[in-house]
Amino acid sequence: MKLSDIEKANKYDLLLKQIDGLIDNDVPLITNLSNISAAIKQTFNDISWVGFYIAIEDMLYLGPFQGKVACTKIKFGEGVCGNAAEKCSPQVVPDVHKYPGHIACDAESNSEIVIPLLRDGKTYLVLDLDSKLFGYFNDIDIEYLQSICDLMKNKLVLKRMENC
């Protein structure tokens, strides 16, 4: 059973406060991304996978995540994550099985949302969430996940990586 939009928004309000308290620039970026992905996963029972892909040149490389084993690299423009990175815009897919070029890392995933974190018009990383439920993600998720990315952009020291 999906959460109502009000229940979802209330959970996101608390999650934003938690993430704000978790962010610590005295630890490596990977540590912050690990805690943020864990906080999101622990907040929502219907999210089966949450994590980050880090942009290096024209590729996305798997970063910290919670869930099943995932694809390790995705080219800009490929799949939902690659399209979000290339277009510099959020992508919401109610049914991944109908998405042309979907990269299936988990056969149980049915819907997906990807939010790119941008600075100076460039994608630094993408926040990727999957659900086993069809049509799980909506405008509430876009709004709050974008707020999480904005909080990260404002509080974290981010440097775009040019090589590994």
CORNOR-V976757 format. One record per residue. N is the residue number from 1. SS is DSSP state (~ for helix, > for strand, _ for the rest). PSI is psi in whole degrees, -180 to 180 (* if undefined). Layout:
N_SS_PSI ; N_SS_PSI
//
This chain:
1___125 ; 2___151 ; 3___148 ; 4___162 ; 5_~_-35 ; 6_~_-46 ; 7_~_-41 ; 8_~_-46 ; 9_~_-41 ; 10_~_-42 ; 11_~_-42 ; 12_~_-38 ; 13_~_-46 ; 14_~_-40 ; 15_~_-42 ; 16_~_-42 ; 17_~_-41 ; 18_~_-47 ; 19_~_-40 ; 20_~_-40 ; 21_~_-26 ; 22_~_-31 ; 23___129 ; 24___111 ; 25___0 ; 26___3 ; 27___162 ; 28___154 ; 29_~_-42 ; 30_~_-33 ; 31_~_-45 ; 32_~_-45 ; 33_~_-36 ; 34_~_-48 ; 35_~_-37 ; 36_~_-44 ; 37_~_-39 ; 38_~_-42 ; 39_~_-42 ; 40_~_-47 ; 41_~_-41 ; 42_~_-22 ; 43_~_-33 ; 44___113 ; 45___-28 ; 46___2 ; 47_>_121 ; 48_>_-23 ; 49_>_137 ; 50_>_136 ; 51_>_-175 ; 52_>_144 ; 53_>_132 ; 54_>_131 ; 55_>_127 ; 56_>_111 ; 57___-120 ; 58___27 ; 59_>_152 ; 60_>_130 ; 61_>_138 ; 62_>_130 ; 63_>_-159 ; 64_>_140 ; 65_>_168 ; 66_>_123 ; 67___-163 ; 68___164 ; 69___142 ; 70___168 ; 71___140 ; 72___-26 ; 73_>_144 ; 74_>_129 ; 75_>_141 ; 76___136 ; 77___-7 ; 78___136 ; 79_~_-176 ; 80_~_-46 ; 81_~_-46 ; 82_~_-36 ; 83_~_-41 ; 84_~_-42 ; 85_~_-45 ; 86_~_-42 ; 87_~_-10 ; 88___39 ; 89___152 ; 90___148 ; 91_>_127 ; 92_>_127 ; 93_>_107 ; 94___-29 ; 95___100 ; 96_~_-22 ; 97_~_-16 ; 98_~_2 ; 99___117 ; 100___127 ; 101___14 ; 102___136 ; 103___109 ; 104___101 ; 105___-33 ; 106___115 ; 107___-21 ; 108___-10 ; 109___133 ; 110___-23 ; 111_>_158 ; 112_>_151 ; 113_>_139 ; 114_>_129 ; 115_>_119 ; 116_>_142 ; 117_>_118 ; 118_>_149 ; 119_>_131 ; 120___37 ; 121___8 ; 122_>_145 ; 123_>_125 ; 124_>_-39 ; 125_>_167 ; 126_>_145 ; 127_>_122 ; 128_>_129 ; 129_>_139 ; 130_>_154 ; 131_>_149 ; 132___-15 ; 133___138 ; 134___141 ; 135___27 ; 136___-38 ; 137___143 ; 138___-165 ; 139_~_-31 ; 140_~_-45 ; 141_~_-43 ; 142_~_-50 ; 143_~_-50 ; 144_~_-38 ; 145_~_-34 ; 146_~_-38 ; 147_~_-38 ; 148_~_-45 ; 149_~_-39 ; 150_~_-42 ; 151_~_-45 ; 152_~_-45 ; 153_~_-38 ; 154_~_-28 ; 155_~_-27 ; 156___149 ; 157___110 ; 158___132 ; 159___129 ; 160___127 ; 161_>_137 ; 162___-16 ; 163___168 ; 164___*
//
